[in-house]
Amino acid sequence: MTFPRPIEIIGGGLAGLSLGLALRRAGVTVTIFEAGHYPRHRVCGEFITGLSAATITTLGLAPYFSDALHHREVAWFIGADATTKPTRIQRLPSSALGLSRHALDHRLATAFTAAGGVLLANTRFPETATASVPGRVFTTGRRRSRSLWLGLKIHARDVTLTRDLELHLGDHAYVGLARVEDGSVNVCGLFRRRALCAKGANLLLGYLQAAGLTSLAARLATSELAADSFCAVAAVSFDGRVIAPPPGRMCLGDTCALIPPFTGNGMAMAFQSAETALPPLLAYARGTAAWSDTCEVISRALRRRFRLRLASAAAVHPFLFSPPRQRVLSALNRVRLVPLAPLYAALH
Ligand SMILES: Cc1cc2nc3c(=O)[nH]c(=O)nc-3n(C[C@H](O)[C@H](O)[C@H](O)COP(=O)(O)OP(=O)(O)OC[C@H]3O[C@@H](n4cnc5c(N)ncnc54)[C@H](O)[C@@H]3O)c2cc1C
């Protein structure tokens, strides 16, 4: 089959790379513009829930997950006073995958170029290029906005975990700890921004203390923290909806639908948006569909696929942050009224 129309992807994260790889393998000419380089650490909990075997197969991703860890149990620590004993253990209905972004993004980038794709790393596409151009797909990650939130991540060694994932809820903060493929523990949190004067690992420890997660901070302070894995991201905000881009503009991954990190579903959604876009984009590249129709079809399909999930996550999110709401959550949990299984289903 021939594909006379090329595709240009702006942003080489998970949505852009997985889409580029699948299109390239089908025979489409693809160029990816990526502002950063590979491999690199990213702010991410590296805990992937809700990624089905079907999506992995459609996008041909199985080889890149071969050494991913399989996680089944989550230990919830609700409130800063929950020190060493988890408040609740949740068994996931299917395994979550533990794999570092350092490895995953690099593997996908290497596979994309090996398949004949053109990857322009260290090339930031002008942010002002907002015009809708046929064949151009935006996968530039979270939309920049003024926000109170800050994401921080580091890898730690010599940390013993209670369960596969520990989720600690503090004062306007939550932090996940989960192991990745090389045995390190990913420590990643979302925090309300505070005026703290520290850098790197000390900044993360300072945020844990300020959030009242002092025993966690003490545990991590005695572990081996990998300074080169530390990263931070500001301007993180979640509006609970799938965006409707202007006509003729195509957005996938976080750019179209940003879910709060506690769900561990953002990476799966990036892949799922690539999966959703693949057949209409192939029709466009083949020359059998107009660009405007392709954008419209994909936009509608993404809204159908993600709408409920985003709304559910936006409703739950405030309960994880504010201490008074955490106390409500804790009280409900004591009488077994937190319906984790139905919530998981709505959030994935
Ligand atoms: C604190 C935190 C913790 C998280 N934890 C988890 C988790 O445990 N599990 C999970 O599934 N998800 C998690 N997520 C979400 C997950 O990281 C994202 O949903 C996922 O990375 C989205 O993939 P993407 O391809 O859409 O965007 P990204 O992976 O962000 O990729 C976007 C790419 O576009 C590039 N780019 C941006 N602008 C330009 C430009 N102008 N020109 C060229 N390139 C550009 C960027 O450099 C980047 O590489 C977390 C997010 C945060 C903030």
The ligand as an SDF file (V2000), in Angstrom:
LIG
                    3D

 53 58  0  0  0  0  0  0  0  0999 V2000
    3.8360   14.3230   38.8380 C   0  0  0  0  0  0  0  0  0  0  0  0
    3.3630   13.4170   37.7230 C   0  0  0  0  0  0  0  0  0  0  0  0
    3.3510   12.0370   37.9210 C   0  0  0  0  0  0  0  0  0  0  0  0
    2.8750   11.1880   36.9110 C   0  0  0  0  0  0  0  0  0  0  0  0
    2.8500    9.8430   37.1330 N   0  0  0  0  0  0  0  0  0  0  0  0
    2.3100    9.0190   36.2090 C   0  0  0  0  0  0  0  0  0  0  0  0
    2.2490    7.6190   36.4400 C   0  0  0  0  0  0  0  0  0  0  0  0
    2.7060    7.0840   37.4490 O   0  0  0  0  0  0  0  0  0  0  0  0
    1.6410    6.8340   35.4920 N   0  0  0  0  0  0  0  0  0  0  0  0
    1.1370    7.3680   34.3360 C   0  0  0  0  0  0  0  0  0  0  0  0
    0.6040    6.6070   33.5120 O   0  0  0  0  0  0  0  0  0  0  0  0
    1.2400    8.6880   34.0770 N   0  0  0  0  0  0  0  0  0  0  0  0
    1.8040    9.5280   34.9730 C   0  0  0  0  0  0  0  0  0  0  0  0
    1.9070   10.8660   34.7050 N   0  0  0  0  0  0  0  0  0  0  0  0
    1.4020   11.3700   33.4200 C   0  0  0  0  0  0  0  0  0  0  0  0
    2.2950   10.9860   32.2290 C   0  0  0  0  0  0  0  0  0  0  0  0
    3.6200   11.3530   32.4790 O   0  0  0  0  0  0  0  0  0  0  0  0
    1.7730   11.6900   30.9710 C   0  0  0  0  0  0  0  0  0  0  0  0
    0.3880   11.4730   30.8780 O   0  0  0  0  0  0  0  0  0  0  0  0
    2.4540   11.1720   29.7100 C   0  0  0  0  0  0  0  0  0  0  0  0
    3.8260   11.4670   29.7380 O   0  0  0  0  0  0  0  0  0  0  0  0
    1.8180   11.8130   28.4850 C   0  0  0  0  0  0  0  0  0  0  0  0
    2.5380   11.4980   27.3230 O   0  0  0  0  0  0  0  0  0  0  0  0
    2.5550   12.5360   26.1170 P   0  0  0  0  0  0  0  0  0  0  0  0
    3.2670   11.8740   25.0160 O   0  0  0  0  0  0  0  0  0  0  0  0
    1.1840   13.0600   25.8800 O   0  0  0  0  0  0  0  0  0  0  0  0
    3.3930   13.7840   26.6610 O   0  0  0  0  0  0  0  0  0  0  0  0
    4.9220   13.8240   27.1130 P   0  0  0  0  0  0  0  0  0  0  0  0
    5.4090   12.4870   27.4970 O   0  0  0  0  0  0  0  0  0  0  0  0
    4.9970   14.9420   28.0920 O   0  0  0  0  0  0  0  0  0  0  0  0
    5.6700   14.2360   25.7750 O   0  0  0  0  0  0  0  0  0  0  0  0
    5.5350   15.5000   25.1880 C   0  0  0  0  0  0  0  0  0  0  0  0
    6.8390   15.8000   24.4450 C   0  0  0  0  0  0  0  0  0  0  0  0
    6.6780   16.9510   23.6320 O   0  0  0  0  0  0  0  0  0  0  0  0
    7.8910   17.6850   23.6650 C   0  0  0  0  0  0  0  0  0  0  0  0
    7.5650   19.0660   23.2920 N   0  0  0  0  0  0  0  0  0  0  0  0
    6.7960   19.9450   23.9790 C   0  0  0  0  0  0  0  0  0  0  0  0
    6.6980   21.1020   23.2860 N   0  0  0  0  0  0  0  0  0  0  0  0
    7.4140   20.9340   22.1400 C   0  0  0  0  0  0  0  0  0  0  0  0
    7.6890   21.7700   21.0090 C   0  0  0  0  0  0  0  0  0  0  0  0
    7.1960   23.0290   20.9210 N   0  0  0  0  0  0  0  0  0  0  0  0
    8.4640   21.2800   20.0000 N   0  0  0  0  0  0  0  0  0  0  0  0
    8.9650   20.0150   20.0900 C   0  0  0  0  0  0  0  0  0  0  0  0
    8.7420   19.1790   21.1350 N   0  0  0  0  0  0  0  0  0  0  0  0
    7.9720   19.6270   22.1440 C   0  0  0  0  0  0  0  0  0  0  0  0
    8.3800   17.5280   25.0940 C   0  0  0  0  0  0  0  0  0  0  0  0
    9.7690   17.7540   25.2010 O   0  0  0  0  0  0  0  0  0  0  0  0
    8.0030   16.0740   25.3860 C   0  0  0  0  0  0  0  0  0  0  0  0
    9.0400   15.1760   25.1010 O   0  0  0  0  0  0  0  0  0  0  0  0
    2.4240   11.7350   35.6740 C   0  0  0  0  0  0  0  0  0  0  0  0
    2.4660   13.1300   35.4620 C   0  0  0  0  0  0  0  0  0  0  0  0
    2.9380   13.9610   36.4830 C   0  0  0  0  0  0  0  0  0  0  0  0
    2.9780   15.4440   36.2160 C   0  0  0  0  0  0  0  0  0  0  0  0
  1  2  1  0
  2  3  1  0
  2 52  2  0
  3  4  2  0
  4  5  1  0
  4 50  1  0
  5  6  2  0
  6  7  1  0
  6 13  1  0
  7  8  2  0
  7  9  1  0
  9 10  1  0
 10 11  2  0
 10 12  1  0
 12 13  2  0
 13 14  1  0
 14 15  1  0
 14 50  1  0
 15 16  1  0
 16 17  1  0
 16 18  1  0
 18 19  1  0
 18 20  1  0
 20 21  1  0
 20 22  1  0
 22 23  1  0
 23 24  1  0
 24 25  2  0
 24 26  1  0
 24 27  1  0
 27 28  1  0
 28 29  2  0
 28 30  1  0
 28 31  1  0
 31 32  1  0
 32 33  1  0
 33 34  1  0
 33 48  1  0
 34 35  1  0
 35 36  1  0
 35 46  1  0
 36 37  1  0
 36 45  1  0
 37 38  2  0
 38 39  1  0
 39 40  1  0
 39 45  2  0
 40 41  1  0
 40 42  2  0
 42 43  1  0
 43 44  2  0
 44 45  1  0
 46 47  1  0
 46 48  1  0
 48 49  1  0
 50 51  2  0
 51 52  1  0
 52 53  1  0
M  END
$$$$
